[in-house]
């Protein structure tokens, strides 16, 4: 290390979520000015051996936290709503599949 240079660890917190062939990393980091930002990384195995990965990264800065959070919350609520309506539709169609129309 050169004289006068300080080592700096800008990572404040990290959370990894494993999901099949993918791993998602949520990393809170700080800038030199001590502002916090979030990086979201998707890491996906490219080979069955798991020795090569494809990575995609999003940087989310403090001025966008609220808008991103609101948008994500809205989208997740919509997914829940759509799943519930799909489940109802599937249950209804399953019920109809059990009906023998010749017996009516």
C-alpha angles and dihedrals in degrees: 000000000000118000114267093022116121124208112238130197107197095179111104102171137355133194123185122198117193116208116170110289091354133074121194120206123198108193125182110204136175131226125225086266090055094250113146125231135172129232119197114196128187112200116189128184111243096189132044089237089060095229097119126055137189113215133197121185135195122194115208117192128205095255089060100043096097096045092045092048093049092048093047091048091050093049093047091049089051091050089052090048092049093047091052092049090046091051089050090049091048092048090050094049091047090053090052092048089063092058117099104208092198088066092058 
